[in-house]
Amino acid sequence: MRNFVFHNPTKVIFGRDTIAEIGRQTAVYGKNVLLVYGKGSIKRSHVYNQVVKSLAAASISITEHPGVRSNPVLNHVRRGIAVAKTNRVDAVIAVGGGSVMDTGKAIGAGALVEHDVWKFFIAKKSITKTLPVICVPTLAASGSEMNSAMVVTNVEKNQKFGFANRHLYPKVSILDPTATFSVPPDYTAYGAVDAISHLLEFYFTTRLPFSPVQDRLMEGLILSIMQNCEQVLLKPHDYNSRASLMWCASLALSGLTAAGLGKVGFPMHMIEHSLSALYDIPHGAGLSVIIPAWLRCQAEQEAVKLEQFSKRIFPKRQSICTDWVSYGIEQLTQWFVNIGCPVTLKDIEVETADIPLIAANALALGKIWRMPEYTQETIEAILRLST
Amino acid sequence: MRNFVFHNPTKVIFGRDTIAEIGRQTAVYGKNVLLVYGKGSIKRSHVYNQVVKSLAAASISITEHPGVRSNPVLNHVRRGIAVAKTNRVDAVIAVGGGSVMDTGKAIGAGALVEHDVWKFFIAKKSITKTLPVICVPTLAASGSEMNSAMVVTNVEKNQKFGFANRHLYPKVSILDPTATFSVPPDYTAYGAVDAISHLLEFYFTTRLPFSPVQDRLMEGLILSIMQNCEQVLLKPHDYNSRASLMWCASLALSGLTAAGLGKVGFPMHMIEHSLSALYDIPHGAGLSVIIPAWLRCQAEQEAVKLEQFSKRIFPKRQSICTDWVSYGIEQLTQWFVNIGCPVTLKDIEVETADIPLIAANALALGKIWRMPEYTQETIEAILRLST
């Protein structure tokens, strides 16, 4: 095991009717907040009403910054920072999916500096403090509610960049599974793929030959995500399955599963971010295309780990014609198909002729994330495996 | 899933040569500390030297309070509180096993109140603040280094009582697996049993019929503890196995595994505490006697959960003569035997004639812990299953 520091200070308040807590929790940090949200789904689902009512009861004044879109964009973050500065807010409340929470985090960090917030993303500046951020996730996916990461897209540069910094942990996150009841099947599935992808990145990119504890925790979460996602797709209002899916997604990228693994990479995210940046497709949909391709590419190099994965995640191998490695990749791919996710570039209407362009875009992020082992050629090769 | 708050604020610094960090970490909290430790094993293993050297380098003055014994006693805690008060220490540093850490926590809580510290344990007073506590565990067992619980024995009353309070999380815990290299085989095994017992208490006492995430996490930790304990007994200086065992023990009782399970009980601990209180046997040795008996007693009532446990922990059932429930209990018991742990009262030289006395003692703790379903008769019945 590698040395690590594990310190996740986020206070998670989980369960039914917990959103009513937000006023009391926020009051600890001030009386004047920026409320960040998306295109209005929280109004339709009444989550908005619950938040505003609780804040009002705690005499907290709200400045709104709505309109976050999926694959959140830098200019919208910049406008939020300007609003936060003008109104001298004490804290940022983000109510929505990963895009909203990441926008909230970026505003919280950008509001306390004079320079452009993008400098954080291109590693020109480092975060030393942020406004307190309080999250109310409405999607089980990114884990942003319990981690120190954020991702934003610079549309002008076609760059979807992300990074982690310990100041980016939300102070409080309120997870009410009923807030995810209205998430449609496609986004429910994309969310599950996103959560699984975080685990797969760690599972397969650690250079440790021996990580029994982390492996078991990750396998347990993957199995739980699969089981509960299936349940949720059958019964979208099944509280326990929604709750399990939500908690798994939070834990998957909370620092718990990667602790002790040493340096890990995010190659699948690196490539997917380019798909999202160039074609504005949902992150999870891009991932379900990239994951099988990346695993196929790694089949030889990661045979031992893939065999373990396959045996523990898909133990009921019927066929004697397939080896465990291929079987595991096939089964995972099939599972993506079963839950309605795309698994090829064609499925997301991306032309194979674009592969060099996508690879070139991914390379830029690979540089920031220091993944020199991924060249134009290797990325193109992976993308060709998804055609 | 039940509603829960998950907020574990302990900063865990994990790995080789991390003890040298203690000076810098402690300096945040003050310049005058109480150093709590046991009978001197930390001096033989050089952990003491590392701690003292690092504290000296950070210009931190130390008052020592050594002599904590296994099953730590109230009077020694009281003396520590007096020393802490007299010396107006800013923080408590606990270097040792669960007994030392719990003593450190009790001193940290008792030093800030005028009343006797025992009142916390009998629920007459509630903790509202404590001195900062910094832990350096030297045993993979209690998880005290990353949780909000403590246990102390009142020798006069033959009462070994414990409880949890959110102020009892250590501020920082430094986990260097090499500090456990010198733990002898018996205590290594007792530690593994202790860590497993925490998981079993949650696994089998939750009243939730559906806890897929928590079950998977707990099963993963149990499998890892078993695998790594076996490795450590073969090779006591195997860093990765010691590290895995240590991290599992910390996570087992960190709040992670019980989050969402609702009300859980500690019936096995309730009974074991009486064995420790009356006969001063190591906690883990008492647990390996009580666990099989308690599981046998629950075989019918918990058949579904026991079958799941058995299938996932001991999937290689050879015999077709045994049902999964009995098989799982047998295998776990046999595993305790394999790692050198006692599994009957006879093994720990406790007379069956004492059963009523032990049960009566356990009842007193059952009252404090509010477990009215355990009567003199039911506890005696469980104890008879361990003869």
Boltz contact constraints between the chains, C-beta under 6 A:
constraints:
  - contact:
      token1: [A, 1]
      token2: [B, 240]
      max_distance: 6.0
  - contact:
      token1: [A, 1]
      token2: [B, 243]
      max_distance: 6.0
  - contact:
      token1: [A, 3]
      token2: [B, 15]
      max_distance: 6.0
  - contact:
      token1: [A, 4]
      token2: [B, 14]
      max_distance: 6.0
  - contact:
      token1: [A, 5]
      token2: [B, 13]
      max_distance: 6.0
  - contact:
      token1: [A, 6]
      token2: [B, 12]
      max_distance: 6.0
  - contact:
      token1: [A, 7]
      token2: [B, 11]
      max_distance: 6.0
  - contact:
      token1: [A, 9]
      token2: [B, 9]
      max_distance: 6.0
  - contact:
      token1: [A, 11]
      token2: [B, 7]
      max_distance: 6.0
  - contact:
      token1: [A, 12]
      token2: [B, 6]
      max_distance: 6.0
  - contact:
      token1: [A, 13]
      token2: [B, 5]
      max_distance: 6.0
  - contact:
      token1: [A, 14]
      token2: [B, 4]
      max_distance: 6.0
  - contact:
      token1: [A, 15]
      token2: [B, 3]
      max_distance: 6.0
  - contact:
      token1: [A, 210]
      token2: [B, 240]
      max_distance: 6.0
  - contact:
      token1: [A, 212]
      token2: [B, 224]
      max_distance: 6.0
  - contact:
      token1: [A, 212]
      token2: [B, 227]
      max_distance: 6.0
  - contact:
      token1: [A, 212]
      token2: [B, 244]
      max_distance: 6.0
  - contact:
      token1: [A, 213]
      token2: [B, 224]
      max_distance: 6.0
  - contact:
      token1: [A, 213]
      token2: [B, 244]
      max_distance: 6.0
  - contact:
      token1: [A, 213]
      token2: [B, 247]
      max_distance: 6.0
  - contact:
      token1: [A, 213]
      token2: [B, 248]
      max_distance: 6.0
  - contact:
      token1: [A, 216]
      token2: [B, 220]
      max_distance: 6.0
  - contact:
      token1: [A, 216]
      token2: [B, 223]
      max_distance: 6.0
  - contact:
      token1: [A, 216]
      token2: [B, 224]
      max_distance: 6.0
  - contact:
      token1: [A, 217]
      token2: [B, 220]
      max_distance: 6.0
  - contact:
      token1: [A, 220]
      token2: [B, 216]
      max_distance: 6.0
  - contact:
      token1: [A, 220]
      token2: [B, 217]
      max_distance: 6.0
  - contact:
      token1: [A, 220]
      token2: [B, 220]
      max_distance: 6.0
  - contact:
      token1: [A, 223]
      token2: [B, 216]
      max_distance: 6.0
  - contact:
      token1: [A, 224]
      token2: [B, 212]
      max_distance: 6.0
  - contact:
      token1: [A, 224]
      token2: [B, 213]
      max_distance: 6.0
  - contact:
      token1: [A, 224]
      token2: [B, 216]
      max_distance: 6.0
  - contact:
      token1: [A, 227]
      token2: [B, 212]
      max_distance: 6.0
  - contact:
      token1: [A, 240]
      token2: [B, 1]
      max_distance: 6.0
  - contact:
      token1: [A, 240]
      token2: [B, 210]
      max_distance: 6.0
  - contact:
      token1: [A, 243]
      token2: [B, 1]
      max_distance: 6.0
  - contact:
      token1: [A, 244]
      token2: [B, 212]
      max_distance: 6.0
  - contact:
      token1: [A, 244]
      token2: [B, 213]
      max_distance: 6.0
  - contact:
      token1: [A, 247]
      token2: [B, 213]
      max_distance: 6.0
  - contact:
      token1: [A, 248]
      token2: [B, 213]
      max_distance: 6.0
